[in-house]
């Protein structure tokens, strides 16, 4: 990664409670960012969903994740049978940039407590070490945690710190090293801490989201398709992910309004 001096990256505060997408971001080269990590920077590179900065890493990183990591998951019998976490219908999903993820962060950078709506969510560490704290999102924790930021159909952020201090009741703590991965169960609360400078990749499948994208797009008229900012159809703005088709065609509404 350090050799990618021509690749511009976007990074964020790696020590935030709540949804860090809304935090102050700054752009710099990949080379400068990796060097800053070596000097103790708390900035964090997190590319998820249709982040436009993924485009520059599509061939060097994305294509490899969608080929090799996905194949390893597909052929991992415990994930498919008897646990059945990776379902046969996932094989039929047409993969794109939303299905691969990359995280690069220095020691003690973190992602705070939240849950994701992905049907399948797998984290794999290539270099460094990560600590993951998970909690069931069911009757055992009902009423204990709420969303200060709720992105409908995507994620929920509590703003609570479960990485420091005693672990909450029913919590499970896992430490991952190089070559180790973890399947995060559907809708489980979780928070992640980098115990040292870490590079990790992710593979996700969201069957409901993929289906809804197709259905919503097919309902639009030709004129609406031309004007609508819609998930996956315009890679120039990350914010397009939060715009409902046709409702923010002039770009005037913000994520907070949706």
Secondary structure as the mmCIF struct_conf table of DSSP 4:
data_model
#
loop_
_struct_conf.conf_type_id
_struct_conf.id
_struct_conf.beg_label_comp_id
_struct_conf.beg_label_asym_id
_struct_conf.beg_label_seq_id
_struct_conf.end_label_comp_id
_struct_conf.end_label_asym_id
_struct_conf.end_label_seq_id
TURN_TY1_P TURN_TY1_P1 UNK A 2 UNK A 3
TURN_TY1_P TURN_TY1_P2 UNK A 5 UNK A 6
STRN STRN1 UNK A 8 UNK A 13
BEND BEND1 UNK A 14 UNK A 15
BEND BEND2 UNK A 17 UNK A 18
HELX_RH_3T_P HELX_RH_3T_P1 UNK A 20 UNK A 22
BEND BEND3 UNK A 23 UNK A 23
STRN STRN2 UNK A 25 UNK A 29
HELX_RH_AL_P HELX_RH_AL_P1 UNK A 30 UNK A 38
TURN_TY1_P TURN_TY1_P3 UNK A 39 UNK A 40
STRN STRN3 UNK A 43 UNK A 47
TURN_TY1_P TURN_TY1_P4 UNK A 49 UNK A 50
HELX_RH_3T_P HELX_RH_3T_P2 UNK A 52 UNK A 57
HELX_RH_PI_P HELX_RH_PI_P1 UNK A 58 UNK A 62
HELX_RH_AL_P HELX_RH_AL_P2 UNK A 63 UNK A 64
HELX_RH_PI_P HELX_RH_PI_P2 UNK A 65 UNK A 69
HELX_RH_AL_P HELX_RH_AL_P3 UNK A 70 UNK A 74
TURN_TY1_P TURN_TY1_P5 UNK A 75 UNK A 75
HELX_RH_AL_P HELX_RH_AL_P4 UNK A 77 UNK A 80
TURN_TY1_P TURN_TY1_P6 UNK A 81 UNK A 82
BEND BEND4 UNK A 83 UNK A 83
BEND BEND5 UNK A 86 UNK A 86
HELX_RH_3T_P HELX_RH_3T_P3 UNK A 88 UNK A 92
BEND BEND6 UNK A 93 UNK A 93
HELX_RH_3T_P HELX_RH_3T_P4 UNK A 97 UNK A 99
STRN STRN4 UNK A 100 UNK A 105
TURN_TY1_P TURN_TY1_P7 UNK A 107 UNK A 108
STRN STRN5 UNK A 110 UNK A 116
BEND BEND7 UNK A 119 UNK A 119
STRN STRN6 UNK A 120 UNK A 127
BEND BEND8 UNK A 128 UNK A 128
STRN STRN7 UNK A 130 UNK A 135
BEND BEND9 UNK A 138 UNK A 138
TURN_TY1_P TURN_TY1_P8 UNK A 139 UNK A 144
BEND BEND10 UNK A 148 UNK A 148
STRN STRN8 UNK A 149 UNK A 151
TURN_TY1_P TURN_TY1_P9 UNK A 152 UNK A 154
STRN STRN9 UNK A 155 UNK A 157
BEND BEND11 UNK A 163 UNK A 166
HELX_LH_PP_P HELX_LH_PP_P1 UNK A 167 UNK A 168
TURN_TY1_P TURN_TY1_P10 UNK A 169 UNK A 170
STRN STRN10 UNK A 172 UNK A 176
TURN_TY1_P TURN_TY1_P11 UNK A 178 UNK A 179
STRN STRN11 UNK A 181 UNK A 183
HELX_LH_PP_P HELX_LH_PP_P2 UNK A 184 UNK A 185
TURN_TY1_P TURN_TY1_P12 UNK A 186 UNK A 187
STRN STRN12 UNK A 189 UNK A 194
BEND BEND12 UNK A 195 UNK A 197
STRN STRN13 UNK A 198 UNK A 205
HELX_RH_AL_P HELX_RH_AL_P5 UNK A 207 UNK A 219
BEND BEND13 UNK A 220 UNK A 220
HELX_RH_AL_P HELX_RH_AL_P6 UNK A 222 UNK A 227
TURN_TY1_P TURN_TY1_P13 UNK A 231 UNK A 233
TURN_TY1_P TURN_TY1_P14 UNK A 235 UNK A 236
HELX_RH_3T_P HELX_RH_3T_P5 UNK A 238 UNK A 242
HELX_LH_PP_P HELX_LH_PP_P3 UNK A 243 UNK A 244
TURN_TY1_P TURN_TY1_P15 UNK A 245 UNK A 247
BEND BEND14 UNK A 248 UNK A 248
TURN_TY1_P TURN_TY1_P16 UNK A 249 UNK A 250
BEND BEND15 UNK A 251 UNK A 251
HELX_RH_3T_P HELX_RH_3T_P6 UNK A 255 UNK A 257
#
